[in-house]
Each structure stands twice: as C-alpha cells, then as structure tokens.
C-alpha cells in the first residue's frame, strides 16, 4: 500500500452541513452536557470533532422524556406512526451520500460499503413502517361457555439500544424502527467511536416529525449510561449489539428490573467448502464473506474449512485474490479494505498472526501491519484448533484456512465454538447441504451464497451469540406484549 493511499487529502464537506452534529438529541433539544469525547478518523488519526460525554443526569432526562412521550405515541394509529417512519426513510434516501461520507470518516469502511449500509439501514425503517400495520392479535376459540377470548399487541414501554461502531447506522434503524413501529419510544447510546452517524439520523428523525421524546440519542461512557438505563424500571426493554462479555454483564444487570433483552453478541463463523463446488464461486464467496467491512463484521467468515482434495487449489486462488485487494482511505473510490477501528484491533490481528505462525501456520498473503490502523489482508494456511485465530473472533482482514477430510469432520470443526451466529456452506449436493444445515448449531445459514441479511429475515444467533431476533415480523415481538382479554357475554 502506497503511503499516498492513506495521506491523500479528501473533500470532507457535506451537502447538508446540519447532518454533522456535535450535540445530543434529548427531549426535543440539541444539548451538550458533560465533558467532550474526541472522535477520530481511523484512516488518518485526525480528530473529526467532539461529542458530549453525557452523564447520568442527561440519561435520566432522556428517560423522563421518553416516558412522557409514550402515551401519545402509543395512542397513534399504526398508519400515523408509519407516516412519520416513511418520512424518516425518505430523509435517509435523500441524504444517502452525506450519511455514507459521515460513516466512512468515523468508521473507516470503504465508501461503496458505506453507501450500501445506508440503503440497508433505510430499508429497516420502510419495512417496519409497514410491519407495524400488521401487528395483529387473534381471536381464540373459547374453552369456557359464554366467553369471547382475544389478544392484542401492546407496546412494551420505553426502550433503549446500545449500538456498535462497525455498523453505526444499520444497527440504529434495525432496532429503533421496530420499537417505534410497535409504539415504543427509544433512547440510543451509540458507540463513542462512531456517534456522528446516529446523530445525523436523529436530525433526520426530527425533520420527519418524530417527536423529540420518541427517538433520542445520548453519547457518553457506555458503562455509565448503560447502568442508568438498566436500573430504571421504566426502561422495559433494551437491545444490544456487541461483545459477549458485555452482553453477559447486561443480563446480570437486568435481573433487578426484569428487563427484556435482545442481544446480538460475538460470532465465529465457519465457511465450509466441499470439493464438489465450482472453485471460482467458492473463492469469490470466501473473499466476500471474509473481507466485508475489512473483516470487522460479526458475520465475517472467521474459519474457512476446505475439503482436502480442493485445499491446495483453493489456497492458491484465494491467496492471490486476497493479495490484490486494494487498501486505503475509505473515501477513495477504489478502496476495498479500509483501516481497522483503532490500535487495539491492529494489535489483535498481529497477535493472532504471530500465534498462528508460532504453531505452524503458513502465511500466504499479507501478515503485516501497514502503519497507522491499517493491516494487510492476510491468508493463514494450515490453521489448527489450538490457534487463537480459530478459537477467537478475529475482527480483522485475517483469513484462517484449514483442511478437512469428510462431512463429519467438517461439522465437528464448524461447531467447535461457543458461538452460533452464522455459518456458510458451499456444495452442489443439496442432500448434503440439508444434512450439514441440520447439524450446524447456528442461528443462520447461507448455502452457496454470502449475502443473507435484510429486513424480512429474523437476524440472530444461538448459544453465546445472543438471544432474540431482529428484522422480519419477529422484530416487533421484542418491543410488544401480548395482552389477553376474556369477555363474559351478557346472558
């Protein structure tokens, strides 16, 4: 990677400068309470701006505002809520380029991927605007004489979301659009590395006519703000995307208020390639599955398992394709791999590569830090289960490849993890695909493809990858309660 690829000067101006906001959106006001948190461009190390380090008082004010807004928002018809959500959707579509540029600046992902995430994020707002209209109850055949039994769905109450830095727009809308469609206000605490994307969405929500107490964004220390959310009984549900360690802490904290939790936690995705596949298709799939979002993706292929007769040829083509990936600043249109989020991410990638080398893995491409927060796209061959890169989620552009002999071994290796978010399987044998799919202990499975997410699908994992589902009609379940009525008819 040439030095100029990082240090080039880019025009960072927005067509709509009001989308860049260094204040929180609380109770219908733009406020800057507490200290200031610097936000850094991971590609250059330059400070982009500052956001508030809000404390417990600001979060309590946000909860007060949400609780006050709940009755009126819940009382709206689904059509009335949908109108505001669709206006928010149109705002996102109309400001797609600015939102993508904000994301690339603070998160680092290539601009083409950032544009794709804005489309993805907006699609959840449109989906749940419609899905809220379909949140139906049911009439139950009565087992009691002279009774009418029925159910309706009611909003669970005030809700909150703690969102990650790697998908700073989509993780906001996938949670907030479902909550708002169900009739619930939501408070979002975005990651401190990438707050500007969430604040831009708040500006568009304001313009869309979504009341200030219904959608709010509060920035600040995650532990402090989460503690305030968890202790307040008025916050009835919380959605979190992040590490399994933090998810477990939230489960413990939720006990006192019996809070409903939706958790998307760590991943360790296997990518299984059988020897009957089209080699070019398998290599292209592995490349996409591994290096999307520069590998900083819970869906990224973390362990690539290739059947032994195909192993050498797969490695040759996969390593050559990996070496051709273009690394640089995300605002450069030809960039395919951007920077990692911070120096800790670079150190983890380097540690995984060093550990794998020490235990006998071969480095076929990359294998080195490139300066700043950049790490070369890397292929490790002959990985074994003893290596850290097999056991842990790498979250970097480091691909771990290992051989297997038969179907049983592939399943055993794929399931050899406490995580269970997504798995990938490439084979032309549909009977085998069905068998392997039944045996893989994961919440989601992609067969002969990589792209599998979107508004209609129930996104979520099993084991220590989380609980609950986001997206699809099940996304509303996380923010609604079933209310049952037994009506005695007059004699």
C-alpha positions in Angstrom: 0.0 0.0 0.0 1.5 3.3 -1.1 1.8 6.0 1.6 -0.2 8.3 -0.6 -3.2 6.0 -0.4 -3.5 6.9 3.3 -2.4 10.5 3.4 -4.3 11.8 0.3 -6.4 14.9 1.0 -10.2 14.4 0.5 -13.1 16.8 0.4 -15.0 16.0 3.5 -17.7 18.7 3.2 -21.3 17.6 3.3 -24.1 18.8 1.0 -26.1 19.4 4.2 -23.8 20.5 7.0 -26.6 20.3 9.6 -26.2 16.5 9.4 -22.9 16.9 11.2 -23.9 17.5 14.8 -21.7 17.6 17.9 -24.7 17.8 20.4 -27.0 15.1 21.7 -30.7 14.9 20.8 -32.6 14.8 24.1 -36.2 15.7 24.9 -36.6 17.5 21.6 -33.5 19.7 22.1 -29.9 19.6 20.9 -27.8 19.7 24.0 -24.1 19.4 25.0 -23.9 18.3 28.6 -20.9 17.0 30.4 -17.4 16.8 29.0 -16.3 16.2 25.4 -15.3 13.0 23.6 -13.0 13.2 20.6 -14.0 11.3 17.5 -11.1 10.2 15.3 -10.8 9.3 11.6 -9.2 5.8 11.9 -7.6 6.2 8.5 -5.6 9.3 9.4 -5.7 9.6 13.2 -7.0 13.1 12.8 -9.8 14.3 15.2 -13.0 14.8 13.3 -14.9 16.6 16.1 -16.2 16.1 19.6 -19.5 14.8 21.1 -20.8 15.2 24.7 -19.7 12.9 27.4 -23.2 12.9 28.9 -23.7 11.5 32.4 -26.5 10.0 34.4 -28.4 13.3 34.7 -28.7 13.5 30.9 -29.8 9.9 30.6 -32.4 10.4 33.3 -33.7 13.4 31.4 -33.9 11.3 28.3 -35.8 8.5 30.2 -38.2 11.1 31.6 -38.9 12.5 28.1 -39.4 9.0 26.7 -41.8 8.1 29.5 -43.8 11.3 28.9 -43.9 10.7 25.1 -45.0 7.1 25.4 -48.8 7.5 25.9 -49.3 9.8 22.9 -47.0 7.8 20.6 -48.6 4.5 21.6 -52.1 6.1 21.0 -51.4 6.9 17.4 -52.7 4.5 14.8 -50.2 2.3 13.0 -50.8 4.4 9.9 -49.9 7.6 11.7 -46.7 6.1 13.1 -45.9 4.7 9.6 -46.3 8.2 8.0 -43.5 9.5 10.3 -41.3 6.5 9.7 -41.7 6.8 6.0 -40.7 10.4 6.2 -37.6 9.4 8.1 -36.9 6.8 5.4 -37.2 9.4 2.6 -34.9 11.7 4.5 -32.3 8.9 4.7 -32.7 8.1 1.0 -32.4 11.8 0.1 -29.2 12.3 2.1 -27.6 8.9 1.2 -24.3 10.4 0.1 -23.8 12.6 3.2 -24.7 9.8 5.5 -22.3 7.5 3.8 -19.5 10.0 4.0 -20.1 10.6 7.7 -19.8 6.8 8.2 -16.6 6.4 6.2 -15.0 9.3 8.0 -15.7 8.0 11.5 -15.7 4.2 11.0 -13.3 3.8 8.1 -15.2 1.4 5.8 -14.9 2.0 2.1 -17.4 4.5 0.7 -19.1 1.9 -1.5 -19.8 -0.3 1.6 -21.0 2.8 3.5 -23.5 3.6 0.8 -24.7 0.0 0.9 -25.1 0.3 4.7 -27.2 3.4 4.3 -29.5 1.6 1.9 -29.6 -1.3 4.3 -30.4 0.9 7.3 -33.1 2.8 5.4 -34.7 -0.5 4.4 -35.5 -1.4 8.0 -37.3 1.9 8.5 -39.5 1.2 5.5 -40.0 -2.4 6.5 -41.2 -1.7 10.0 -43.4 1.2 8.9 -45.4 -1.4 7.0 -44.9 -4.2 9.5 -46.4 -2.1 12.3 -49.7 -2.1 10.4 -49.7 -5.9 10.5 -49.1 -6.3 14.3 -52.4 -8.3 14.6 -53.9 -10.0 17.6 -56.1 -13.1 17.4 -59.5 -14.4 18.4 -59.2 -17.7 20.4 -61.9 -20.4 20.3 -63.2 -20.4 23.9 -63.0 -23.4 26.2 -65.4 -21.6 28.5 -69.1 -21.2 27.8 -70.3 -17.7 27.2 -66.8 -16.1 26.8 -65.0 -14.3 24.0 -61.3 -14.7 24.1 -59.0 -12.4 22.2 -55.5 -10.8 22.2 -54.0 -7.6 21.0 -50.4 -6.4 20.9 -49.4 -3.5 23.1 -46.1 -1.5 23.2 -43.7 -2.9 25.9 -42.9 0.7 27.0 -39.8 2.8 27.0 -37.0 1.0 25.2 -33.2 1.6 24.7 -30.5 0.5 22.4 -26.7 0.3 22.7 -25.2 0.1 19.2 -21.8 -0.9 17.9 -19.2 1.1 15.9 -18.9 -1.3 12.9 -22.5 -0.7 11.6 -23.2 2.7 13.1 -26.4 3.4 11.0 -28.0 0.0 10.3 -27.8 -1.2 14.0 -29.7 2.0 15.0 -32.5 1.7 12.5 -32.9 -2.1 12.8 -33.7 -1.6 16.5 -35.3 1.9 16.5 -37.6 1.4 13.6 -39.1 -1.8 15.1 -39.5 -0.1 18.5 -41.2 3.0 17.1 -43.5 0.9 14.8 -44.6 -1.1 17.9 -45.5 2.2 19.7 -42.4 2.4 21.9 -40.0 5.4 22.3 -36.3 4.5 22.0 -33.2 6.0 23.5 -30.0 5.2 21.6 -26.5 5.2 23.1 -24.1 4.9 20.1 -20.6 3.7 20.2 -18.2 6.5 21.1 -16.0 5.7 18.1 -18.9 6.4 15.7 -21.5 8.7 17.2 -22.0 11.1 14.2 -23.9 8.6 12.2 -26.5 8.2 14.9 -26.7 12.0 15.5 -27.3 12.5 11.7 -30.2 10.0 11.9 -31.6 12.0 14.9 -31.5 15.2 12.8 -33.5 13.4 10.0 -35.9 12.0 12.6 -36.5 15.5 13.9 -37.2 16.7 10.3 -39.6 13.7 9.8 -41.8 14.8 12.6 -40.9 12.1 15.0 -41.4 13.7 18.5 -38.3 14.5 20.4 -39.0 12.2 23.3 -39.8 9.3 20.9 -36.3 9.0 19.4 -33.3 10.3 21.3 -29.5 9.9 21.1 -27.3 10.2 24.1 -23.5 9.9 23.8 -21.0 9.2 26.6 -19.3 6.5 28.6 -21.1 3.2 27.8 -20.7 1.7 31.3 -22.1 4.8 33.0 -25.1 5.3 30.6 -25.9 1.6 30.5 -26.1 1.5 34.3 -28.6 4.3 34.3 -30.7 2.5 31.7 -30.6 -0.8 33.5 -31.5 0.5 36.9 -34.6 2.5 35.7 -37.7 0.3 35.9 -39.4 2.5 33.3 -37.0 1.2 30.6 -38.7 -2.1 29.8 -36.6 -3.4 27.0 -33.0 -3.0 25.8 -31.3 -4.1 22.6 -27.6 -4.5 22.5 -25.1 -5.4 19.7 -21.6 -6.0 20.9 -19.3 -8.4 22.7 -20.5 -11.5 24.6 -18.7 -10.3 27.7 -20.7 -7.1 27.8 -23.9 -9.0 26.9 -23.4 -11.2 29.9 -22.9 -8.2 32.2 -26.2 -6.7 30.9 -28.0 -9.9 31.6 -26.8 -9.8 35.2 -27.8 -6.1 35.5 -31.2 -6.7 34.0 -32.3 -9.0 36.8 -33.4 -6.4 39.3 -35.9 -4.8 36.9 -36.7 -7.9 34.9 -35.8 -6.1 31.7 -36.4 -7.7 28.3 -33.1 -8.0 26.5 -32.4 -8.6 22.8 -28.7 -9.5 22.3 -26.6 -9.9 19.2 -23.2 -10.9 20.6 -20.0 -12.4 19.3 -19.5 -14.6 16.2 -17.0 -17.2 14.9 -18.5 -18.0 11.5 -17.3 -21.2 9.7 -17.2 -21.1 5.9 -17.3 -24.8 4.8 -16.2 -25.6 1.2 -16.8 -29.2 -0.1 -14.8 -30.5 -3.1 -17.8 -30.7 -5.5 -18.1 -26.9 -5.8 -17.2 -24.5 -8.6 -13.8 -23.3 -7.3 -14.2 -19.8 -8.7 -17.6 -19.3 -7.0 -16.2 -20.7 -3.7 -13.2 -18.4 -3.7 -15.3 -15.3 -4.6 -17.8 -16.2 -1.8 -15.0 -16.7 0.7 -13.4 -13.4 -0.3 -16.7 -11.5 0.2 -17.6 -13.3 3.4 -14.2 -12.7 5.0 -13.3 -9.2 3.9 -16.6 -7.3 4.1 -16.2 -4.3 6.4 -12.5 -5.0 6.4 -13.2 -8.2 8.4 -14.8 -6.1 11.2 -18.1 -7.8 11.0 -19.8 -10.4 13.2 -20.9 -12.2 10.0 -17.4 -12.4 8.6 -16.1 -15.8 7.8 -13.7 -16.5 10.7 -12.7 -20.1 9.9 -12.6 -21.3 6.3 -12.8 -25.1 6.1 -11.9 -26.7 2.7 -12.2 -30.3 1.8 -8.7 -31.7 1.3 -8.9 -32.6 -2.5 -9.7 -29.0 -3.2 -7.5 -27.5 -0.5 -4.3 -26.6 -2.4 -6.0 -25.1 -5.4 -8.4 -23.1 -3.2 -5.5 -21.7 -1.2 -3.6 -20.7 -4.4 -6.5 -18.8 -5.9 -7.8 -17.3 -2.6 -4.3 -16.0 -1.6 -3.8 -14.5 -5.0 -7.2 -12.7 -4.8 -6.5 -11.5 -1.3 -3.2 -10.1 -2.3 -4.9 -8.0 -5.0 -7.3 -6.3 -2.6 -6.7 -2.5 -2.5 -6.1 -0.9 0.9 -6.5 2.7 1.6 -8.7 5.5 2.9 -12.4 4.7 2.7 -13.1 7.9 0.7 -11.0 6.7 -2.2 -13.5 5.1 -4.6 -11.1 2.2 -5.4 -10.5 1.2 -1.8 -11.6 -2.3 -0.9 -10.1 -2.6 2.6 -10.1 0.4 5.0 -8.4 0.9 8.3 -9.2 -1.0 11.5 -11.1 1.0 14.1 -8.1 1.5 16.5 -4.7 0.4 17.5 -6.1 -2.4 19.7 -7.7 -4.0 16.6 -4.4 -3.9 14.8 -2.6 -5.4 17.8 -5.1 -8.2 18.0 -4.7 -9.0 14.3 -0.9 -9.0 14.7 -1.1 -11.3 17.8 -3.3 -13.8 16.0 -0.9 -14.0 13.1 2.1 -14.3 15.4 0.4 -17.1 17.4 -0.6 -19.0 14.2 2.9 -18.7 12.8 4.4 -20.0 16.1 2.1 -23.0 16.0 2.9 -23.9 12.4 0.5 -21.9 10.1 1.8 -20.6 6.8 1.3 -17.0 5.7 0.4 -17.0 2.0 -0.6 -13.3 1.8 -0.1 -10.2 3.9 0.7 -10.9 7.5 1.9 -7.5 8.5 0.7 -4.1 9.8 0.9 -1.3 7.3 1.2 1.7 9.6 -1.5 3.6 11.4 -4.6 1.5 11.8 -4.1 -0.5 8.6 -3.4 -4.2 8.4 -2.6 -6.1 5.2 -5.3 -8.6 4.0 -3.9 -11.9 5.2 -4.3 -15.6 4.5 -3.1 -18.1 7.0 -3.0 -21.7 5.8 -2.9 -25.0 7.8 -4.7 -23.4 10.8 -5.5 -25.8 13.7 -8.0 -25.6 16.6 -5.2 -24.8 19.1 -4.6 -21.4 17.4 -6.1 -18.2 18.8 -7.3 -17.3 15.3 -9.5 -20.5 15.3 -10.9 -20.0 18.8 -11.5 -16.3 18.9 -13.3 -13.8 16.6 -10.5 -12.1 14.7 -12.4 -9.0 13.6 -9.7 -8.1 11.1 -8.8 -8.9 7.5 -7.0 -12.1 8.6 -8.4 -15.3 7.0 -7.8 -18.6 8.7 -7.9 -21.6 6.3 -7.7 -25.3 7.3 -8.4 -28.6 5.5 -10.9 -31.3 6.5 -11.5 -34.9 5.1 -15.2 -35.7 5.3 -18.6 -34.3 6.2 -18.4 -35.5 9.8 -15.1 -33.7 10.4 -16.4 -30.5 8.8 -19.4 -30.4 11.1 -17.3 -31.1 14.2 -14.8 -28.3 13.3 -17.6 -25.9 12.4 -19.4 -26.5 15.7 -16.3 -26.3 17.8 -17.1 -22.9 19.3 -19.3 -21.4 22.0 -20.7 -19.0 19.3 -23.5 -19.7 16.9 -24.5 -16.7 14.8 -24.0 -17.6 11.2 -22.4 -20.4 9.1 -21.7 -20.7 5.4 -21.7 -23.9 3.3 -20.7 -24.4 -0.3 -21.7 -27.6 -2.0 -23.5 -28.7 -5.2 -25.0 -31.7 -3.3 -28.4 -30.5 -2.0 -28.9 -33.6 0.1 -25.5 -32.8 1.8 -26.5 -29.2 2.2 -29.6 -30.3 4.1 -27.7 -32.7 6.3 -25.0 -30.2 7.1 -27.5 -27.4 7.7 -29.4 -29.6 10.2 -26.2 -30.4 12.0 -24.7 -26.9 12.2 -25.5 -25.2 15.5 -26.1 -21.7 14.2 -29.0 -19.3 14.1 -28.5 -18.5 10.4 -27.1 -20.5 7.4 -26.1 -19.4 3.9 -25.8 -22.1 1.3 -23.8 -21.3 -1.8 -24.1 -17.6 -1.2 -22.9 -14.9 1.2 -25.5 -12.2 1.3 -28.3 -13.4 3.5 -29.5 -10.5 5.6 -32.2 -7.9 5.1 -35.5 -6.6 6.6 -37.6 -9.8 6.0 -35.2 -12.2 7.8 -35.0 -13.0 11.5 -31.4 -12.0 12.4 -29.9 -13.6 15.4 -27.8 -16.3 16.9 -27.8 -19.2 19.4 -25.5 -20.3 22.2 -23.3 -17.4 23.3 -24.1 -15.4 20.2 -27.2 -13.9 21.7 -30.9 -14.1 22.2 -34.0 -12.7 20.4 -34.4 -11.8 16.8 -34.2 -8.5 14.8 -35.8 -7.8 11.5 -38.7 -9.8 10.0 -42.1 -9.9 11.6 -40.4 -11.2 14.7 -38.6 -7.9 15.2 -41.8 -6.4 16.6 -42.0 -9.2 19.2 -39.0 -7.7 21.0 -41.0 -4.5 21.6 -44.6 -5.6 22.2 -46.6 -7.5 24.7 -49.5 -9.9 24.1 -52.5 -8.6 26.1 -55.3 -11.2 26.6 -58.9 -10.4 27.3 -61.6 -12.8 28.5 -65.0 -11.2 27.9 -68.1 -12.7 29.6 -71.1 -12.1 27.3 -74.4 -10.9 28.9 -76.9 -13.7 29.4 
